């Protein structure tokens, strides 16, 4: 009937037929997006405007510094992580935005360091990507609140989308 070689070959063919390829998460697979904030000119709302010597520090609910995310960088856009405490409940991330950090070298108010606090609220949702990649988080119902001191540098904010699902476009615009 079947020779031993035929049986071994048949078993091998069935075994290989049922095997799945290694399931590896490709680097190009979208993962949990960061919050993209762009800075625009308050005098010409459509024009991008870089912030001098921007430092961004994550802070906890008590106002204590957690970590420095951006340090003394001239930029017109930042990408920030959102903390996830729990899925399906409102989470909050707070940041200190310091313009002209450590730049107080003269009496010119235009070059004085200035700190504003930005609070972002959101509802995290876990989304299954694949067996290899696991889950990613998206952030729904985005809200923004800014706390300014007497010498305000962030003059207005605009929420560009209600959800953070990717990093293709800015989610928030801050005007200065």
Backbone as a ProteinNet text record, in pm:
[ID]
protein_1_A
[PRIMARY]
XXXXXXXXXXXXXXXXXXXXXXXXXXXXXXXXXXXXXXXXXXXXXXXXXXXXXXXXXXXXXXXXXXXXXXXXXXXXXXXXXXXXXXXXXXXXXXXXXXXXXXXXXXXXXXXXXXXXXXXXXXXXXXXXXXXXXXXXXXXXXXXXXXXXXXXXXXXXXXXXXXXXXXXXXXXXXXXX
[TERTIARY]
83.2	0	88.6	121.7	211.9	344.9	449.5	580.5	606.8	707.7	743.3	782.3	850.9	890.1	767	668.6	546.5	471.5	465	394.6	466.8	597.7	675.9	658.2	663.4	646.6	506.3	406.2	269.3	250.9	308	300.5	371.9	486.1	562.4	484.3	421	342.5	226.7	153.9	42.9	92.6	204.2	258.8	296.3	362.4	401.1	280.2	181.6	61.4	-11.8	-11.4	-83.5	-1.2	126.3	209.5	178	185.5	169.9	307.5	320.2	447.4	470.3	592.7	620.2	541.8	474.4	393.2	474.7	534.5	621.4	556.1	555.6	496.1	592.9	550.1	633.9	649.9	765.6	791.1	694.7	642.5	550.6	408.5	382	248.8	220.7	107	74.6	57	117.8	106	33.8	34.4	-32.8	21	-66.9	-20	11.6	100.2	129.6	40.5	22.7	-54.1	35.3	-11.6	65.3	8.7	96.2	58.9	144.6	78.1	150.7	134.9	229.8	228.9	212.1	114.7	88.7	92.9	104	113.9	-24.2	-39	-167.9	-209.8	-113.2	-145	-179.4	-145.4	-179.7	-205.2	-327.6	-364.5	-323.7	-307.8	-271	-120.1	-41.4	104.2	165.5	250.1	326.6	425.1	447.7	542.8	618.4	748.9	832.2	834.9	849.3	864.6	1013.1	1064.3	1205.6	1232.9	1335	1384.7	1272.3	1188.3	1074.9	1122.7	1072.9	1089.4	950.2	926.1	797.7	826.7	758.5	777.4	642.6	636.9	517.1	504.9	383.3	362.9	248.7	253.2	148.7	31.1	-70.6	-192.6	-168.5	-55.1	-20.6	67.9	101.2	185.5	333.9	371.2	512.8	565.1	687.6	749.7	770.6	732.2	754.4	879.2	879.4	995.6	996.6	1115.9	1132	1118.4	1022.4	994.6	1066.3	1079.4	1148.6	1230.1	1354.3	1440.9	1503.6	1471.2	1532	1547.2	1434.3	1432.7	1351.4	1402.8	1326.1	1242.2	1110.6	1024.7	888.3	820.1	682.8	584.5	634	547	610.6	526.9	574.5	485.1	542	472.5	484.8	371.8	374.4	296.7	346.3	271.5	155.9	50.2	-61.4	-57.4	-68.7	-65.6	-197.6	-188.3	-308.5	-319.1	-421.9	-448.5	-544.5	-652.1	-751.2	-827.6	-873.5	-953.4	-1097.7	-1160.2	-1302	-1338.5	-1240.4	-1266.2	-1179.8	-1221.6	-1146.4	-1009.2	-906.7	-768.3	-721.6	-615.8	-562.5	-411	-357.1	-212.7	-191	-93.1	-62.4	83.5	106.2	239.1	268.2	393.2	443	505.1	459.9	519.8	597.5	729.5	814.6	879.1	844.4	904.6	1029.3	1132.7	1260.4	1317.5	1313.4	1364	1508.8	1540	1675.2	1733.1	1648.9	1694.1	1690.5	1662.4	1652.9	1792	1844.3	1977.5	1973.4	1852.9	1840.7	1704.4	1672.5	1546.2	1436	1459.4	1362.5	1249.1	1123.9	1012.7	985.1	1028.5	1008.2	1092.6	1201	1287.4	1283.5	1186.7	1176.9	1116.3	1166.7	1107.3	963.8	878.5	737.7	681.8	604.4	548.8	397	338.6	194.7	171.8	62.5	28.3	-85.6	-67.2	-170.7	-219	-351.4	-412	-493.4	-466.5	-538.3	-621.4	-750.4	-836.2	-877.1	-901.3	-931.4	-982.9	-1046.7	-1096	-1015	-924.6	-847.9	-934.3	-904.6	-970	-861.8	-863.1	-766	-821	-739.4	-779.3	-682.6	-736.6	-652.8	-593.8	-460.8	-391.4	-368.1	-300.4	-274.6	-219	-206	-152.4	-8.6	68.5	208.7	223.4	139.9	153	71.6	-26.7	-109.3	-207.4	-218.2	-313.3	-241	-312.2	-267.1	-379.3	-349.7	-450.9	-482.4	-608.5	-649.7	-716.8	-729.7	-778.3	-898.1	-1011.7	-1136.3	-1173.5	-1264.1	-1319.6	-1209.9	-1118.8	-1007.5	-1059.7	-1002.9	-1032.8	-903	-902.6	-781.4	-817.5	-729.9	-745	-605.3	-592.1	-462.2	-472.1	-368.5	-356.7	-238.2	-265.4	-161.1	-130.8	-6.1	29.1	0	49.4	20	76.1	189.7	249.8	230.7	117.3	72.6	153.2	193.6	253.5	168.5	93.4	-2.3	-132.9	-167.6	-280.1	-413.5	-409.5	-533.3	-497.9	-598.1	-578.9	-696.4	-669.3	-772.5	-763	-874.3	-882.5	-915.1	-823.8	-841.9	-919.4	-926.4	-998.7	-1042.7	-1146.5	-1195.4	-1123.4	-1052.1	-988.8	-844.1	-760.4	-622.1	-610	-612.4	-606.2	-478.6	-411.2	-287.3	-205.9	-91	-2	10.4	-93.7	-88.2	-97.9	-175.5	-196.6	-194.6	-180.2	-181.5	-321	-325	-451.5	-493.3	-394.4	-419.2	-327.7	-377.9	-296	-294	-175.6	-157.7	-108.2	-168.6	-133.8	-55.6	51.7	135.2	185.9
-116.7	0	124.2	184.3	299	255.5	303.5	273.5	367.4	332.7	416.1	556.4	564.8	695.6	777.5	713.5	782.7	834.5	755	795.4	912.7	905.5	1014.6	1140.7	1128	1242.2	1301.5	1215.9	1260.4	1334.8	1284	1350	1484.7	1487.8	1611.3	1716	1675.4	1768.3	1825.3	1739.9	1787.7	1880	1846.3	1928.6	2067.3	2071.7	2200.1	2277.9	2208.1	2272.3	2346.5	2290.4	2348	2449.3	2459.7	2555.5	2696.6	2790.3	2930.7	2994.6	3097.7	3168.3	3234.8	3268	3340.8	3470.3	3497.9	3617.7	3726.2	3812.9	3918.7	4052.2	4138	4270.2	4359.1	4399.8	4482.3	4622.1	4681.7	4816.9	4918.4	4891.7	4985.3	4977	4880.7	4865.8	4982.3	5052	5163.2	5115	5188.2	5156.7	5272.1	5273.2	5379.6	5515.4	5602.1	5732	5827.8	5919.7	6029.2	6146.7	6237.3	6359.3	6458.7	6506.7	6602.8	6742.8	6831.8	6971.1	7059	7146.1	7241.4	7380.8	7466.6	7603.7	7697.4	7787.8	7882.8	8025.4	8117.9	8260.6	8315.9	8378.4	8436.3	8549.6	8615.5	8726.7	8681.2	8558.6	8501.3	8352.9	8318.8	8188.4	8068.4	8087.6	7976.6	7952.8	8048.4	8038.3	7968.5	7874.5	7806.7	7905.4	7889	7977.3	7896.2	7891.2	7814.7	7879.7	7795.7	7841.5	7839.2	7949.3	7957.7	7876.3	7793.4	7723.2	7656.7	7578.9	7513.3	7394.3	7388.3	7271.7	7225.8	7095.2	7038.6	6933.8	6948.8	6857.7	6796.8	6663.7	6596.6	6616.3	6643.9	6665.1	6575.7	6541.6	6456.4	6542.1	6475	6545.4	6644.2	6633.5	6727.1	6841.9	6843.2	6948.3	6920.7	6799.3	6763.4	6719.1	6759.3	6718.2	6567.3	6503	6359	6336	6395	6380.2	6489.2	6520.3	6618.3	6545.2	6588.6	6525.2	6595.3	6726	6806.3	6909.4	6930.9	7021.4	7125.6	7251.4	7367.3	7348.5	7332	7306.7	7415	7466.8	7557.9	7470.7	7477.9	7389.2	7450.8	7404.1	7446.8	7330.6	7215.5	7099.8	7005.8	6948.9	6850.5	6727.7	6616.1	6488.1	6436.8	6422.9	6390	6261.8	6182.2	6061.9	6099.7	6021.5	6037.2	5920.5	5951.2	5846.6	5770.3	5640	5557	5502.6	5545	5495.5	5377.2	5393.2	5287.3	5309.7	5201.5	5208.8	5243.1	5325.2	5352.9	5457.3	5513.5	5622.5	5741.2	5860.7	5979.8	5979.5	5991.4	6001.5	6145	6183.2	6318.6	6313.2	6394.2	6417.6	6567.6	6606.2	6747.6	6772.7	6888.8	6925.3	7070.9	7098.5	7235.8	7267.5	7375.4	7426.2	7551	7544.7	7656.3	7716.2	7841.2	7911.7	7983.5	7980.5	8045.4	7991.8	7861.8	7799.4	7838.2	7881.5	7920.3	8027.9	8118.6	8218.1	8359.1	8373.2	8505.3	8566.9	8626.9	8686.6	8838.2	8892.8	9038.7	9078.6	9206.6	9256.5	9266.2	9209.5	9215.3	9116.1	9163.4	9071.3	8975.6	9012.9	8925.3	8797.9	8802.4	8684.3	8621	8660.1	8604.5	8464.1	8376.8	8243.8	8258	8169.5	8174.4	8033.4	7997.7	7863.3	7867.3	7786.5	7763.9	7614.8	7577.9	7438	7399.4	7289.4	7237.2	7104.4	7090	6965.7	6906.3	6781	6708.2	6599.9	6594.4	6487.1	6400.3	6271.5	6177.8	6046.8	5968.9	5835.3	5734.4	5657.5	5558.7	5438.3	5384.4	5262.4	5169.1	5044.2	4947.1	4881.4	4879.2	4824.4	4712.4	4594.5	4480.8	4505.7	4492.5	4512.5	4378.6	4287.8	4153.4	4067.9	3940.5	3850.8	3888.4	3925.8	3960.8	4098	4191.8	4328.7	4353.6	4272.7	4291.1	4405.8	4488.9	4599.2	4732.1	4830.7	4968.7	5047.6	5166.1	5252.4	5365.3	5401.5	5525.6	5609.2	5737.3	5828.4	5905.6	5890.2	5952.4	6067.9	6151.3	6263	6352.9	6394.7	6480.2	6616.1	6663.1	6796.8	6864.8	6997.1	7072.4	7189.9	7214.8	7329.8	7385.8	7518.2	7577.9	7666.8	7658.4	7741.6	7833.3	7961.1	8058.2	8143.3	8187.1	8281.1	8423.6	8522.2	8660.8	8701.2	8646.5	8680.6	8561.6	8560.1	8449.2	8444.7	8326.2	8314.1	8227.1	8131.7	8056.6	8135.3	8200.8	8293.2	8226.6	8114.9	8044.1	7901.7	7815.7	7678	7636.6	7544.3	7493.1	7341.7	7275.7	7130.6	7097.2	7028.2	6998.2	6869.4	6783.6	6657	6612.7	6532.3	6480.5	6353.3	6288.9	6160.4	6159.8	6084.9	6064.5	5917.6	5893.1	5756.9	5731.3	5839	5825.7	5952.3	5956.9	6072.3	6144.9	6137.4	6196.1	6348.1	6403.9	6548	6594.2	6724.6	6780.9	6766.1	6726.8	6711	6841	6920.3	7046.7	7153.4	7275.7	7389.7	7488.7	7530.6	7634.5	7759.9	7872.9	8000.4	8087	8145.8	8233.7	8350.3
0	0	0	113.2	118.8	177.2	118.4	173.8	292	369.8	484.8	439.4	324.4	271.5	234.9	175.8	135.6	258	362.3	483.4	548.9	559.1	616.7	533.2	403.7	314	328.4	339.7	355.5	488.4	594.1	724.6	718.7	657	644.2	564.9	457.3	375.1	457	530.8	613.6	725	783.7	891.7	838.8	724.3	666.3	616.8	568.7	517.3	628.7	749	861.8	941.2	913.5	985.7	939.5	1032.9	999.4	996.6	916	911	1045.5	1072.5	1196.5	1193.2	1299.2	1307	1375	1294.1	1344.3	1315.5	1414.7	1399.6	1319.6	1202.3	1115.1	1175.1	1153.8	1204.6	1146.7	1028.8	963.7	1018.6	1107.4	1164.7	1260.2	1241.1	1331	1475.4	1566.9	1709.1	1777.5	1908.2	1983.2	1939.4	1890.7	1841.7	1955.9	1926.1	2017.9	1979.2	2071.9	2049.1	1974.7	1860.2	1780.5	1806	1851.4	1876.8	1787.1	1710.5	1626.5	1684	1652.6	1700.4	1581	1592	1484.8	1537.9	1446	1475.1	1508.9	1624.2	1665.4	1573.1	1507.3	1417.1	1276.2	1242.4	1112.1	1135.6	1168.2	1222.4	1136.9	1008.8	920	913.2	962.8	952.3	1073.1	1044.9	1148.8	1211	1341.9	1409.7	1514	1499	1592.1	1729.7	1830.8	1968	2000.4	2056.3	2092.4	2217.8	2212.4	2330.5	2410.9	2342.1	2407.7	2490.6	2613.3	2699.4	2738.5	2728.8	2769.8	2876.2	2990.1	3102.8	3138.3	3147.4	3194.7	3344.5	3390.6	3534	3583.1	3710.3	3767.8	3814.8	3870.9	3913.1	4026.4	4096.7	4204.6	4156.5	4028.3	3973.2	3981.6	4022.5	4030.7	3894.6	3863.9	3738	3736.8	3624.3	3607.3	3523.5	3402.6	3314.9	3208.2	3161.6	3054.8	2921.8	2841.4	2712.8	2598.2	2608.4	2507.6	2583.6	2541.3	2614.8	2523.1	2548.5	2482.9	2332.5	2266.4	2122.3	2052	1942.6	1858.1	1764.8	1778.2	1699.4	1676.7	1572.1	1547	1563.8	1613.9	1635	1736.8	1823.2	1919.4	1913.9	1953.5	1958.4	2102.1	2171.4	2313.3	2343.2	2436.5	2476.7	2569.1	2563	2655.5	2753.2	2882.9	2986.2	2984.8	3007.7	3015.5	3157.4	3227.5	3361.5	3352.6	3275.1	3258.4	3128.6	3068.9	2946.5	2982	2898.4	2913.4	3017.5	3086.6	3181.1	3140.2	3177.7	3140	3205.8	3123.3	3167.9	3144.1	3213.1	3201.7	3189.9	3099.9	3091.1	3102	3185.9	3205.5	3168.1	3107.7	3061.4	3094	3131.6	3140.4	3005.2	2944	2821.1	2860	2849.9	2890.7	2766.7	2739.1	2626	2673.2	2592.6	2624.4	2755.5	2770.9	2893.1	2915.6	3035.5	3074.3	2982.5	2936.5	2839.4	2897.4	3026.5	3087.9	3106.3	3001.7	3009.8	3004.6	2984.5	2979.9	3037.5	3032.7	3087.2	2981.7	2866.2	2757.4	2784.4	2800.8	2828.1	2712	2590.9	2475.2	2483.3	2560.3	2570.7	2709.3	2791.2	2926.4	2922.3	3008.7	3020.7	3067.8	3018.7	3054.5	3051.9	3154.8	3166.5	3162.2	3075.8	3073.3	3092.2	3158.3	3183.9	3089.3	3019	2929.5	2987	2999.2	3045.9	2931.7	2901.1	2796.1	2863.4	2830.2	2879	2760.1	2786.1	2677.7	2735.3	2650.1	2683.3	2603.6	2665.8	2590.7	2552.7	2436.9	2389.6	2334.5	2376.3	2327.2	2201.2	2096.3	1967	1931.1	1898.2	1860.5	1722.5	1710.9	1584.1	1516.1	1582.7	1530.4	1643.3	1617	1718.4	1753.7	1655.7	1680.8	1745.7	1704.2	1753.6	1880	1903.7	2022.1	2004.7	2106.6	2108	2095.7	2044.2	2049.7	2115	2157.5	2217.5	2122.1	2116.7	2051.5	2159.4	2135.5	2238.1	2183.7	2249.6	2206	2298.3	2249.9	2327	2385.1	2299.4	2341	2388.6	2497.4	2548.4	2586.8	2586.7	2621	2711.3	2806.7	2895	2920.8	2914.2	2942.7	3065.2	3149.1	3268.2	3243.7	3243.9	3212	3333.9	3343.8	3449	3399.6	3468.2	3431.8	3295.9	3259.4	3129.9	3035.8	2973.9	2888.9	2759.7	2717.8	2585.1	2493.7	2547.5	2466.1	2474.3	2364.2	2364.2	2331	2259.5	2224.1	2185.2	2193.1	2149.4	2062.1	1973	1882.5	1878	1902.6	1892.8	1748.2	1678.5	1536.7	1511.7	1611.7	1599.2	1737.9	1741.7	1870.7	1912.7	1818.5	1845.5	1798.4	1869.8	1829.2	1789.1	1657.2	1605.8	1526.8	1484	1407.5	1425.4	1361.6	1371.5	1237.8	1154.9	1021.5	1021.8	1113.7	1119.4	1264.5	1282.6	1418.1	1478.7	1603.7	1675.2	1743.4	1782.7	1853.3	1794.3	1783.5	1744.1	1858.9	1898.5	1999.5	1930.3	1963.6	1899.9	1997.8	1947.1	2030.5	1949.5
[MASK]
++++++++++++++++++++++++++++++++++++++++++++++++++++++++++++++++++++++++++++++++++++++++++++++++++++++++++++++++++++++++++++++++++++++++++++++++++++++++++++++++++++++++++++++++

